[in-house]
Amino acid sequence: MNSANVMLSYDFLAPAELVFDAWVNDELIHKWLFVGPNSEIVNTKIDLRINGKFSILELDKSNDEYIDHFGKYLEIDRPTRLAFTLSVPKHFPGETIVTLEIDSKDSGCELKLLQKGVSRDVTEESWKKMLEQLKLTLENQ
C-alpha cells in the first residue's frame, strides 16, 4: 500500500461546536460515523482527554463481522481542533493520525480533515461518504 495524506474540506450549516461534538459524543457518533446501508455502530467508549482512548465498534452486516476503530486523543481544543491516532487493523496496518480543524463562518463552519499515512483512493472516498452522512445527521438535529 502506498502511504499518502488525505486532505478534505467540508462546509456545514451547523455551528462549530455541534460539528466538533459529533466526533466525541456517543449519541451523535452512533448516527453517522462508519454508518451505512451495511454497517452500524454497536458500541463506543470515549475517554475525552489528552491521551484518553476511544474505541468505536462497527458491525459489518454484510458478513456479520465486527470492526474495531480505536486510538487516543492527541489534541482537544473545542470547538476548533481535534487530533487523534487511529488504528483499524481490518483496513490498514499500524496507526495513522487524523487532525480536524473547524473554522466558524457566518453561517455554520468549515471542517478541514487531514489523515496521514493511508491509502488515498480508499480513505478519501470513505471520508467523503461519512462527512455527507454527518451533514445529513446534523441537518436533522
MILUM-921845 format. One record per atom (N, C-alpha, C, O): residue number from 1; residue in one letter; atom name; x, y, z. Coordinates in Angstrom, 3 decimals, always signed. Layout:
# MILUM-921845
R   vose   vexke   fiza          x          y          z
R    NUM       A     CA          X          Y          Z
...
This chain:
# MILUM-921845
R   vose   vexke   fiza          x          y          z
R      1       M      N     +0.847     -1.191     +0.000
R      1       M     CA     +0.000     +0.000     +0.000
R      1       M      C     +0.884     +1.242     +0.000
R      1       M      O     +1.812     +1.349     +0.802
R      2       N      N     +0.603     +2.155     -0.876
R      2       N     CA     +1.315     +3.419     -0.890
R      2       N      C     +0.704     +4.348     +0.145
R      2       N      O     -0.507     +4.570     +0.157
R      3       S      N     +1.546     +4.886     +1.009
R      3       S     CA     +1.051     +5.805     +2.023
R      3       S      C     +0.995     +7.214     +1.471
R      3       S      O     +1.892     +7.663     +0.758
R      4       A      N     -0.074     +7.893     +1.819
R      4       A     CA     -0.260     +9.272     +1.377
R      4       A      C     -1.021    +10.011     +2.461
R      4       A      O     -1.391     +9.433     +3.483
R      5       N      N     -1.248    +11.270     +2.233
R      5       N     CA     -2.078    +12.062     +3.126
R      5       N      C     -3.401    +12.344     +2.443
R      5       N      O     -3.449    +12.595     +1.238
R      6       V      N     -4.464    +12.303     +3.212
R      6       V     CA     -5.785    +12.652     +2.710
R      6       V      C     -6.173    +13.977     +3.350
R      6       V      O     -6.155    +14.118     +4.573
R      7       M      N     -6.524    +14.952     +2.506
R      7       M     CA     -6.972    +16.252     +2.992
R      7       M      C     -8.321    +16.558     +2.365
R      7       M      O     -8.478    +16.519     +1.145
R      8       L      N     -9.287    +16.860     +3.212
R      8       L     CA    -10.621    +17.208     +2.742
R      8       L      C    -11.096    +18.463     +3.442
R      8       L      O    -10.708    +18.743     +4.576
R      9       S      N    -11.936    +19.210     +2.760
R      9       S     CA    -12.576    +20.376     +3.347
R      9       S      C    -14.074    +20.235     +3.102
R      9       S      O    -14.503    +19.858     +2.011
R     10       Y      N    -14.869    +20.542     +4.135
R     10       Y     CA    -16.310    +20.335     +4.020
R     10       Y      C    -17.033    +21.439     +4.771
R     10       Y      O    -16.679    +21.758     +5.906
R     11       D      N    -18.044    +22.022     +4.144
R     11       D     CA    -18.823    +23.087     +4.781
R     11       D      C    -20.090    +22.526     +5.404
R     11       D      O    -20.771    +21.683     +4.819
R     12       F      N    -20.392    +23.012     +6.601
R     12       F     CA    -21.599    +22.630     +7.329
R     12       F      C    -22.397    +23.873     +7.687
R     12       F      O    -21.819    +24.926     +7.958
R     13       L      N    -23.710    +23.761     +7.691
R     13       L     CA    -24.558    +24.851     +8.168
R     13       L      C    -24.619    +24.866     +9.692
R     13       L      O    -25.015    +25.869    +10.285
R     14       A      N    -24.234    +23.775    +10.321
R     14       A     CA    -24.258    +23.642    +11.783
R     14       A      C    -23.116    +24.452    +12.404
R     14       A      O    -22.094    +24.689    +11.759
R     15       P      N    -23.295    +24.876    +13.661
R     15       P     CA    -22.223    +25.601    +14.348
R     15       P      C    -21.014    +24.697    +14.626
R     15       P      O    -21.139    +23.476    +14.707
R     16       A      N    -19.868    +25.316    +14.767
R     16       A     CA    -18.619    +24.581    +15.001
R     16       A      C    -18.716    +23.658    +16.210
R     16       A      O    -18.200    +22.541    +16.179
R     17       E      N    -19.374    +24.114    +17.276
R     17       E     CA    -19.485    +23.299    +18.496
R     17       E      C    -20.195    +21.977    +18.215
R     17       E      O    -19.781    +20.931    +18.715
R     18       L      N    -21.247    +22.019    +17.428
R     18       L     CA    -22.001    +20.806    +17.120
R     18       L      C    -21.197    +19.864    +16.220
R     18       L      O    -21.234    +18.647    +16.402
R     19       V      N    -20.475    +20.425    +15.258
R     19       V     CA    -19.638    +19.598    +14.389
R     19       V      C    -18.527    +18.939    +15.211
R     19       V      O    -18.244    +17.755    +15.025
R     20       F      N    -17.906    +19.681    +16.106
R     20       F     CA    -16.875    +19.114    +16.982
R     20       F      C    -17.473    +17.992    +17.828
R     20       F      O    -16.907    +16.902    +17.910
R     21       D      N    -18.611    +18.259    +18.452
R     21       D     CA    -19.232    +17.272    +19.339
R     21       D      C    -19.610    +15.989    +18.614
R     21       D      O    -19.632    +14.918    +19.221
R     22       A      N    -19.905    +16.087    +17.331
R     22       A     CA    -20.280    +14.899    +16.559
R     22       A      C    -19.154    +13.865    +16.517
R     22       A      O    -19.402    +12.685    +16.269
R     23       W      N    -17.928    +14.300    +16.757
R     23       W     CA    -16.780    +13.394    +16.746
R     23       W      C    -16.499    +12.777    +18.108
R     23       W      O    -15.735    +11.816    +18.199
R     24       V      N    -17.100    +13.308    +19.167
R     24       V     CA    -16.730    +12.840    +20.520
R     24       V      C    -17.937    +12.503    +21.393
R     24       V      O    -17.763    +12.088    +22.539
R     25       N      N    -19.137    +12.669    +20.886
R     25       N     CA    -20.361    +12.412    +21.650
R     25       N      C    -20.948    +11.063    +21.214
R     25       N      O    -21.253    +10.856    +20.039
R     26       D      N    -21.099    +10.151    +22.182
R     26       D     CA    -21.604     +8.801    +21.884
R     26       D      C    -22.871     +8.818    +21.037
R     26       D      O    -22.958     +8.132    +20.019
R     27       E      N    -23.834     +9.592    +21.461
R     27       E     CA    -25.134     +9.609    +20.787
R     27       E      C    -25.007    +10.050    +19.327
R     27       E      O    -25.620     +9.458    +18.439
R     28       L      N    -24.221    +11.076    +19.090
R     28       L     CA    -24.038    +11.565    +17.720
R     28       L      C    -23.204    +10.600    +16.874
R     28       L      O    -23.508    +10.382    +15.701
R     29       I      N    -22.171    +10.032    +17.455
R     29       I     CA    -21.322     +9.087    +16.719
R     29       I      C    -22.142     +7.931    +16.167
R     29       I      O    -21.941     +7.508    +15.029
R     30       H      N    -23.058     +7.425    +16.968
R     30       H     CA    -23.893     +6.293    +16.556
R     30       H      C    -24.742     +6.618    +15.328
R     30       H      O    -25.192     +5.710    +14.628
R     31       K      N    -24.964     +7.901    +15.064
R     31       K     CA    -25.832     +8.299    +13.955
R     31       K      C    -25.105     +8.448    +12.621
R     31       K      O    -25.744     +8.405    +11.569
R     32       W      N    -23.773     +8.623    +12.644
R     32       W     CA    -23.123     +8.934    +11.371
R     32       W      C    -21.774     +8.262    +11.114
R     32       W      O    -21.490     +7.907     +9.970
R     33       L      N    -20.952     +8.078    +12.110
R     33       L     CA    -19.581     +7.621    +11.884
R     33       L      C    -19.549     +6.132    +11.543
R     33       L      O    -20.056     +5.312    +12.309
R     34       F      N    -18.965     +5.779    +10.417
R     34       F     CA    -18.878     +4.393     +9.929
R     34       F      C    -20.260     +3.771     +9.741
R     34       F      O    -20.394     +2.548     +9.774
R     35       V      N    -21.287     +4.596     +9.543
R     35       V     CA    -22.649     +4.107     +9.385
R     35       V      C    -23.017     +4.114     +7.900
R     35       V      O    -22.766     +5.090     +7.193
R     36       G      N    -23.607     +3.032     +7.445
R     36       G     CA    -24.040     +2.937     +6.054
R     36       G      C    -25.103     +1.866     +5.928
R     36       G      O    -25.560     +1.325     +6.935
R     37       P      N    -25.505     +1.551     +4.702
R     37       P     CA    -26.564     +0.560     +4.495
R     37       P      C    -26.217     -0.812     +5.079
R     37       P      O    -27.099     -1.557     +5.506
R     38       N      N    -24.912     -1.136     +5.091
R     38       N     CA    -24.495     -2.446     +5.590
R     38       N      C    -23.694     -2.390     +6.874
R     38       N      O    -23.066     -3.377     +7.257
R     39       S      N    -23.707     -1.245     +7.546
R     39       S     CA    -22.920     -1.153     +8.774
R     39       S      C    -23.608     -0.261     +9.799
R     39       S      O    -24.383     +0.637     +9.468
R     40       E      N    -23.294     -0.546    +11.042
R     40       E     CA    -23.805     +0.271    +12.145
R     40       E      C    -22.816     +0.218    +13.300
R     40       E      O    -22.031     -0.721    +13.421
R     41       I      N    -22.867     +1.233    +14.138
R     41       I     CA    -22.029     +1.274    +15.328
R     41       I      C    -22.768     +0.533    +16.442
R     41       I      O    -23.929     +0.825    +16.728
R     42       V      N    -22.091     -0.420    +17.062
R     42       V     CA    -22.737     -1.188    +18.129
R     42       V      C    -22.218     -0.817    +19.509
R     42       V      O    -22.875     -1.096    +20.512
R     43       N      N    -21.034     -0.187    +19.574
R     43       N     CA    -20.503     +0.191    +20.884
R     43       N      C    -19.469     +1.300    +20.722
R     43       N      O    -18.685     +1.307    +19.773
R     44       T      N    -19.484     +2.234    +21.667
R     44       T     CA    -18.454     +3.272    +21.702
R     44       T      C    -17.942     +3.416    +23.123
R     44       T      O    -18.695     +3.295    +24.090
R     45       K      N    -16.658     +3.674    +23.228
R     45       K     CA    -16.027     +4.001    +24.514
R     45       K      C    -15.169     +5.223    +24.247
R     45       K      O    -14.279     +5.194    +23.397
R     46       I      N    -15.436     +6.292    +24.972
R     46       I     CA    -14.721     +7.543    +24.735
R     46       I      C    -14.227     +8.119    +26.051
R     46       I      O    -15.010     +8.354    +26.972
R     47       D      N    -12.929     +8.342    +26.131
R     47       D     CA    -12.305     +8.991    +27.281
R     47       D      C    -11.692    +10.285    +26.743
R     47       D      O    -10.514    +10.333    +26.388
R     48       L      N    -12.522    +11.335    +26.693
R     48       L     CA    -12.141    +12.579    +26.022
R     48       L      C    -11.216    +13.418    +26.895
R     48       L      O    -11.653    +14.303    +27.631
R     49       R      N     -9.941    +13.116    +26.792
R     49       R     CA     -8.876    +13.884    +27.442
R     49       R      C     -7.597    +13.574    +26.690
R     49       R      O     -7.528    +12.569    +25.982
R     50       I      N     -6.589    +14.412    +26.829
R     50       I     CA     -5.316    +14.161    +26.161
R     50       I      C     -4.792    +12.794    +26.606
R     50       I      O     -4.719    +12.504    +27.800
R     51       N      N     -4.432    +11.970    +25.642
R     51       N     CA     -4.012    +10.575    +25.830
R     51       N      C     -5.137     +9.651    +26.265
R     51       N      O     -4.904     +8.471    +26.529
R     52       G      N     -6.359    +10.176    +26.341
R     52       G     CA     -7.517     +9.322    +26.599
R     52       G      C     -7.787     +8.470    +25.370
R     52       G      O     -7.531     +8.889    +24.241
R     53       K      N     -8.301     +7.281    +25.600
R     53       K     CA     -8.509     +6.346    +24.497
R     53       K      C     -9.971     +6.304    +24.079
R     53       K      O    -10.877     +6.613    +24.852
R     54       F      N    -10.164     +5.908    +22.817
R     54       F     CA    -11.515     +5.682    +22.322
R     54       F      C    -11.541     +4.374    +21.552
R     54       F      O    -10.520     +3.913    +21.041
R     55       S      N    -12.730     +3.787    +21.480
R     55       S     CA    -12.957     +2.590    +20.688
R     55       S      C    -14.361     +2.701    +20.113
R     55       S      O    -15.320     +2.990    +20.829
R     56       I      N    -14.466     +2.469    +18.823
R     56       I     CA    -15.762     +2.505    +18.138
R     56       I      C    -15.905     +1.178    +17.408
R     56       I      O    -15.170     +0.899    +16.461
R     57       L      N    -16.849     +0.366    +17.853
R     57       L     CA    -17.041     -0.963    +17.289
R     57       L      C    -18.162     -0.931    +16.266
R     57       L      O    -19.302     -0.583    +16.572
R     58       E      N    -17.808     -1.301    +15.048
R     58       E     CA    -18.739     -1.294    +13.912
R     58       E      C    -19.136     -2.727    +13.576
R     58       E      O    -18.304     -3.633    +13.619
R     59       L      N    -20.389     -2.926    +13.248
R     59       L     CA    -20.852     -4.215    +12.745
R     59       L      C    -21.044     -4.104    +11.238
R     59       L      O    -21.859     -3.315    +10.760
R     60       D      N    -20.281     -4.909    +10.495
R     60       D     CA    -20.460     -5.006     +9.051
R     60       D      C    -21.517     -6.084     +8.839
R     60       D      O    -21.233     -7.277     +8.952
R     61       K      N    -22.737     -5.653     +8.530
R     61       K     CA    -23.872     -6.573     +8.431
R     61       K      C    -23.804     -7.464     +7.195
R     61       K      O    -24.485     -8.488     +7.135
R     62       S      N    -22.997     -7.091     +6.216
R     62       S     CA    -22.918     -7.901     +5.002
R     62       S      C    -22.254     -9.249     +5.259
R     62       S      O    -22.499    -10.215     +4.536
R     63       N      N    -21.408     -9.313     +6.297
R     63       N     CA    -20.777    -10.598     +6.618
R     63       N      C    -20.702    -10.854     +8.124
R     63       N      O    -19.894    -11.666     +8.577
R     64       D      N    -21.539    -10.166     +8.893
R     64       D     CA    -21.588    -10.337    +10.357
R     64       D      C    -20.202    -10.248    +10.995
R     64       D      O    -19.844    -11.071    +11.838
R     65       E      N    -19.437     -9.256    +10.589
R     65       E     CA    -18.087     -9.077    +11.112
R     65       E      C    -18.008     -7.779    +11.915
R     65       E      O    -18.537     -6.746    +11.505
R     66       Y      N    -17.339     -7.852    +13.065
R     66       Y     CA    -17.130     -6.666    +13.893
R     66       Y      C    -15.782     -6.046    +13.542
R     66       Y      O    -14.778     -6.745    +13.412
R     67       I      N    -15.776     -4.726    +13.392
R     67       I     CA    -14.559     -3.997    +13.046
R     67       I      C    -14.322     -2.931    +14.108
R     67       I      O    -15.161     -2.056    +14.323
R     68       D      N    -13.176     -3.012    +14.766
R     68       D     CA    -12.851     -2.046    +15.814
R     68       D      C    -12.016     -0.914    +15.232
R     68       D      O    -11.064     -1.141    +14.486
R     69       H      N    -12.395     +0.313    +15.589
R     69       H     CA    -11.653     +1.517    +15.240
R     69       H      C    -11.233     +2.103    +16.587
R     69       H      O    -12.091     +2.388    +17.423
R     70       F      N     -9.942     +2.287    +16.811
R     70       F     CA     -9.517     +2.750    +18.128
R     70       F      C     -8.301     +3.666    +18.029
R     70       F      O     -7.601     +3.699    +17.017
R     71       G      N     -8.077     +4.398    +19.100
R     71       G     CA     -6.940     +5.298    +19.135
R     71       G      C     -6.924     +6.091    +20.421
R     71       G      O     -7.584     +5.740    +21.399
R     72       K      N     -6.150     +7.177    +20.402
R     72       K     CA     -6.093     +8.057    +21.571
R     72       K      C     -6.075     +9.503    +21.107
R     72       K      O     -5.632     +9.821    +20.003
R     73       Y      N     -6.565    +10.362    +21.978
R     73       Y     CA     -6.652    +11.791    +21.661
R     73       Y      C     -5.309    +12.475    +21.901
R     73       Y      O     -4.696    +12.314    +22.956
R     74       L      N     -4.867    +13.237    +20.912
R     74       L     CA     -3.600    +13.960    +20.985
R     74       L      C     -3.803    +15.443    +21.281
R     74       L      O     -3.030    +16.042    +22.030
R     75       E      N     -4.847    +16.035    +20.691
R     75       E     CA     -5.170    +17.453    +20.895
R     75       E      C     -6.680    +17.592    +21.006
R     75       E      O     -7.429    +16.984    +20.241
R     76       I      N     -7.117    +18.396    +21.965
R     76       I     CA     -8.544    +18.675    +22.138
R     76       I      C     -8.679    +20.155    +22.426
R     76       I      O     -8.265    +20.624    +23.486
R     77       D      N     -9.251    +20.890    +21.496
R     77       D     CA     -9.474    +22.323    +21.675
R     77       D      C    -10.854    +22.644    +21.100
R     77       D      O    -10.975    +23.156    +19.987
R     78       R      N    -11.888    +22.335    +21.879
R     78       R     CA    -13.260    +22.521    +21.421
R     78       R      C    -13.561    +24.007    +21.260
R     78       R      O    -13.273    +24.779    +22.174
R     79       P      N    -14.122    +24.433    +20.148
R     79       P     CA    -14.636    +23.671    +19.015
R     79       P      C    -13.752    +23.753    +17.770
R     79       P      O    -14.232    +23.486    +16.669
R     80       T      N    -12.472    +24.115    +17.913
R     80       T     CA    -11.682    +24.419    +16.721
R     80       T      C    -10.717    +23.325    +16.269
R     80       T      O    -10.339    +23.300    +15.098
R     81       R      N    -10.312    +22.428    +17.151
R     81       R     CA     -9.277    +21.453    +16.764
R     81       R      C     -9.400    +20.164    +17.561
R     81       R      O     -9.645    +20.171    +18.767
R     82       L      N     -9.220    +19.051    +16.843
R     82       L     CA     -9.205    +17.726    +17.457
R     82       L      C     -8.211    +16.882    +16.671
R     82       L      O     -8.277    +16.829    +15.443
R     83       A      N     -7.301    +16.229    +17.362
R     83       A     CA     -6.343    +15.332    +16.701
R     83       A      C     -6.297    +14.032    +17.494
R     83       A      O     -6.335    +14.027    +18.725
R     84       F      N     -6.215    +12.933    +16.752
R     84       F     CA     -6.192    +11.628    +17.409
R     84       F      C     -5.481    +10.601    +16.533
R     84       F      O     -5.406    +10.742    +15.312
R     85       T      N     -4.966     +9.572    +17.186
R     85       T     CA     -4.438     +8.447    +16.438
R     85       T      C     -5.621     +7.576    +16.040
R     85       T      O     -6.676     +7.619    +16.673
R     86       L      N     -5.442     +6.796    +15.001
R     86       L     CA     -6.497     +5.896    +14.557
R     86       L      C     -5.875     +4.600    +14.065
R     86       L      O     -4.975     +4.603    +13.225
R     87       S      N     -6.371     +3.493    +14.604
R     87       S     CA     -5.992     +2.158    +14.154
R     87       S      C     -7.249     +1.406    +13.772
R     87       S      O     -8.232     +1.398    +14.512
R     88       V      N     -7.210     +0.775    +12.612
R     88       V     CA     -8.305     -0.071    +12.149
R     88       V      C     -7.637     -1.295    +11.503
R     88       V      O     -7.488     -1.348    +10.282
R     89       P      N     -7.237     -2.273    +12.319
R     89       P     CA     -6.476     -3.409    +11.788
R     89       P      C     -7.146     -4.113    +10.604
R     89       P      O     -6.454     -4.662     +9.747
R     90       K      N     -8.448     -4.104    +10.545
R     90       K     CA     -9.166     -4.729     +9.429
R     90       K      C     -8.867     -4.020     +8.102
R     90       K      O     -8.850     -4.659     +7.050
R     91       H      N     -8.631     -2.696     +8.148
R     91       H     CA     -8.493     -1.913     +6.919
R     91       H      C     -7.081     -1.440     +6.601
R     91       H      O     -6.761     -1.230     +5.431
R     92       F      N     -6.228     -1.265     +7.606
R     92       F     CA     -4.854     -0.842     +7.326
R     92       F      C     -3.955     -1.201     +8.505
R     92       F      O     -4.412     -1.235     +9.647
R     93       P      N     -2.677     -1.469     +8.232
R     93       P     CA     -1.749     -1.825     +9.304
R     93       P      C     -1.301     -0.590    +10.084
R     93       P      O     -1.270     +0.519     +9.549
R     94       G      N     -0.963     -0.794    +11.327
R     94       G     CA     -0.396     +0.280    +12.127
R     94       G      C     -1.399     +1.335    +12.524
R     94       G      O     -2.592     +1.079    +12.689
R     95       E      N     -0.864     +2.536    +12.671
R     95       E     CA     -1.655     +3.643    +13.205
R     95       E      C     -1.445     +4.865    +12.329
R     95       E      O     -0.371     +5.068    +11.763
R     96       T      N     -2.483     +5.667    +12.227
R     96       T     CA     -2.420     +6.898    +11.463
R     96       T      C     -2.863     +8.038    +12.383
R     96       T      O     -3.379     +7.797    +13.474
R     97       I      N     -2.665     +9.255    +11.945
R     97       I     CA     -3.101    +10.421    +12.737
R     97       I      C     -4.127    +11.201    +11.927
R     97       I      O     -3.922    +11.499    +10.750
R     98       V      N     -5.244    +11.525    +12.588
R     98       V     CA     -6.307    +12.326    +11.982
R     98       V      C     -6.349    +13.661    +12.724
R     98       V      O     -6.391    +13.692    +13.954
R     99       T      N     -6.338    +14.748    +11.979
R     99       T     CA     -6.439    +16.091    +12.559
R     99       T      C     -7.645    +16.792    +11.953
R     99       T      O     -7.814    +16.811    +10.734
R    100       L      N     -8.470    +17.361    +12.800
R    100       L     CA     -9.637    +18.122    +12.377
R    100       L      C     -9.443    +19.571    +12.787
R    100       L      O     -9.098    +19.854    +13.935
R    101       E      N     -9.662    +20.483    +11.861
R    101       E     CA     -9.685    +21.914    +12.157
R    101       E      C    -11.056    +22.424    +11.748
R    101       E      O    -11.514    +22.178    +10.633
R    102       I      N    -11.704    +23.136    +12.657
R    102       I     CA    -13.060    +23.619    +12.410
R    102       I      C    -13.062    +25.133    +12.544
R    102       I      O    -12.763    +25.679    +13.606
R    103       D      N    -13.406    +25.804    +11.443
R    103       D     CA    -13.425    +27.266    +11.418
R    103       D      C    -14.863    +27.754    +11.317
R    103       D      O    -15.592    +27.385    +10.396
R    104       S      N    -15.264    +28.587    +12.275
R    104       S     CA    -16.610    +29.165    +12.233
R    104       S      C    -16.737    +30.118    +11.058
R    104       S      O    -15.787    +30.816    +10.702
R    105       K      N    -17.906    +30.137    +10.466
R    105       K     CA    -18.217    +31.039     +9.361
R    105       K      C    -19.506    +31.778     +9.712
R    105       K      O    -20.133    +31.485    +10.730
R    106       D      N    -19.902    +32.736     +8.873
R    106       D     CA    -21.138    +33.478     +9.126
R    106       D      C    -22.330    +32.549     +9.275
R    106       D      O    -23.174    +32.743    +10.150
R    107       S      N    -22.397    +31.545     +8.423
R    107       S     CA    -23.467    +30.554     +8.547
R    107       S      C    -22.823    +29.180     +8.613
R    107       S      O    -22.497    +28.590     +7.583
R    108       G      N    -22.643    +28.677     +9.814
R    108       G     CA    -22.074    +27.351    +10.000
R    108       G      C    -20.578    +27.362    +10.181
R    108       G      O    -20.022    +28.238    +10.844
R    109       C      N    -19.919    +26.360     +9.573
R    109       C     CA    -18.477    +26.235     +9.749
R    109       C      C    -17.871    +25.417     +8.620
R    109       C      O    -18.575    +24.785     +7.833
R    110       E      N    -16.545    +25.448     +8.565
R    110       E     CA    -15.801    +24.636     +7.617
R    110       E      C    -14.942    +23.651     +8.405
R    110       E      O    -14.230    +24.037     +9.332
R    111       L      N    -15.017    +22.386     +8.028
R    111       L     CA    -14.210    +21.337     +8.634
R    111       L      C    -13.090    +20.974     +7.670
R    111       L      O    -13.338    +20.670     +6.503
R    112       K      N    -11.867    +21.006     +8.160
R    112       K     CA    -10.719    +20.540     +7.390
R    112       K      C    -10.207    +19.279     +8.070
R    112       K      O     -9.888    +19.283     +9.259
R    113       L      N    -10.133    +18.203     +7.299
R    113       L     CA     -9.704    +16.918     +7.817
R    113       L      C     -8.406    +16.527     +7.137
R    113       L      O     -8.290    +16.603     +5.913
R    114       L      N     -7.426    +16.108     +7.933
R    114       L     CA     -6.157    +15.609     +7.421
R    114       L      C     -5.899    +14.258     +8.068
R    114       L      O     -5.895    +14.138     +9.293
R    115       Q      N     -5.682    +13.237     +7.236
R    115       Q     CA     -5.279    +11.931     +7.748
R    115       Q      C     -3.971    +11.568     +7.081
R    115       Q      O     -3.861    +11.595     +5.855
R    116       K      N     -2.977    +11.227     +7.888
R    116       K     CA     -1.627    +10.955     +7.379
R    116       K      C     -1.370     +9.463     +7.246
R    116       K      O     -1.805     +8.665     +8.076
R    117       G      N     -0.660     +9.105     +6.196
R    117       G     CA     -0.135     +7.762     +6.043
R    117       G      C     -1.143     +6.682     +5.729
R    117       G      O     -1.093     +5.599     +6.311
R    118       V      N     -2.065     +6.960     +4.810
R    118       V     CA     -3.086     +5.978     +4.433
R    118       V      C     -3.181     +5.879     +2.914
R    118       V      O     -2.610     +6.696     +2.191
R    119       S      N     -3.896     +4.885     +2.447
R    119       S     CA     -4.160     +4.741     +1.027
R    119       S      C     -5.176     +5.805     +0.620
R    119       S      O     -6.327     +5.767     +1.055
R    120       R      N     -4.759     +6.732     -0.195
R    120       R     CA     -5.595     +7.893     -0.501
R    120       R      C     -6.906     +7.533     -1.203
R    120       R      O     -7.964     +8.038     -0.828
R    121       D      N     -6.847     +6.665     -2.219
R    121       D     CA     -8.048     +6.387     -3.002
R    121       D      C     -9.168     +5.792     -2.146
R    121       D      O    -10.317     +6.221     -2.259
R    122       V      N     -8.862     +4.835     -1.315
R    122       V     CA     -9.881     +4.200     -0.473
R    122       V      C    -10.325     +5.136     +0.658
R    122       V      O    -11.520     +5.305     +0.903
R    123       T      N     -9.359     +5.734     +1.335
R    123       T     CA     -9.655     +6.542     +2.518
R    123       T      C    -10.420     +7.806     +2.173
R    123       T      O    -11.366     +8.165     +2.874
R    124       E      N    -10.030     +8.482     +1.109
R    124       E     CA    -10.691     +9.730     +0.735
R    124       E      C    -12.173     +9.496     +0.432
R    124       E      O    -13.028    +10.266     +0.871
R    125       E      N    -12.468     +8.454     -0.303
R    125       E     CA    -13.861     +8.147     -0.639
R    125       E      C    -14.669     +7.796     +0.613
R    125       E      O    -15.829     +8.188     +0.739
R    126       S      N    -14.056     +7.066     +1.527
R    126       S     CA    -14.744     +6.712     +2.778
R    126       S      C    -15.073     +7.955     +3.602
R    126       S      O    -16.185     +8.089     +4.112
R    127       W      N    -14.108     +8.863     +3.732
R    127       W     CA    -14.358    +10.089     +4.486
R    127       W      C    -15.444    +10.931     +3.825
R    127       W      O    -16.289    +11.500     +4.515
R    128       K      N    -15.431    +11.017     +2.488
R    128       K     CA    -16.460    +11.801     +1.800
R    128       K      C    -17.854    +11.277     +2.124
R    128       K      O    -18.768    +12.056     +2.389
R    129       K      N    -18.014     +9.964     +2.102
R    129       K     CA    -19.310     +9.358     +2.436
R    129       K      C    -19.696     +9.659     +3.880
R    129       K      O    -20.847     +9.983     +4.170
R    130       M      N    -18.719     +9.547     +4.787
R    130       M     CA    -19.027     +9.797     +6.201
R    130       M      C    -19.358    +11.262     +6.458
R    130       M      O    -20.263    +11.557     +7.239
R    131       L      N    -18.651    +12.175     +5.825
R    131       L     CA    -18.937    +13.597     +6.027
R    131       L      C    -20.303    +13.968     +5.457
R    131       L      O    -20.987    +14.834     +6.002
R    132       E      N    -20.697    +13.330     +4.381
R    132       E     CA    -22.040    +13.557     +3.847
R    132       E      C    -23.091    +13.030     +4.826
R    132       E      O    -24.134    +13.655     +5.019
R    133       Q      N    -22.813    +11.883     +5.440
R    133       Q     CA    -23.716    +11.332     +6.455
R    133       Q      C    -23.765    +12.253     +7.676
R    133       Q      O    -24.826    +12.434     +8.274
R    134       L      N    -22.633    +12.829     +8.043
R    134       L     CA    -22.597    +13.782     +9.161
R    134       L      C    -23.458    +14.997     +8.834
R    134       L      O    -24.223    +15.465     +9.678
R    135       K      N    -23.337    +15.504     +7.622
R    135       K     CA    -24.141    +16.664     +7.212
R    135       K      C    -25.635    +16.350     +7.350
R    135       K      O    -26.393    +17.146     +7.905
R    136       L      N    -26.049    +15.194     +6.844
R    136       L     CA    -27.462    +14.803     +6.952
R    136       L      C    -27.897    +14.655     +8.418
R    136       L      O    -29.001    +15.048     +8.793
R    137       T      N    -27.019    +14.090     +9.221
R    137       T     CA    -27.331    +13.904    +10.647
R    137       T      C    -27.519    +15.246    +11.342
R    137       T      O    -28.472    +15.427    +12.099
R    138       L      N    -26.612    +16.185    +11.086
R    138       L     CA    -26.682    +17.482    +11.757
R    138       L      C    -27.867    +18.313    +11.268
R    138       L      O    -28.427    +19.099    +12.032
R    139       E      N    -28.248    +18.149    +10.013
R    139       E     CA    -29.403    +18.877     +9.495
R    139       E      C    -30.701    +18.391    +10.137
R    139       E      O    -31.699    +19.111    +10.158
R    140       N      N    -30.680    +17.175    +10.656
R    140       N     CA    -31.877    +16.611    +11.280
R    140       N      C    -31.854    +16.701    +12.798
R    140       N      O    -32.676    +16.073    +13.466
R    141       Q      N    -30.928    +17.471    +13.351
R    141       Q     CA    -30.867    +17.634    +14.816
R    141       Q      C    -31.952    +18.553    +15.318
R    141       Q      O    -32.046    +18.799    +16.520
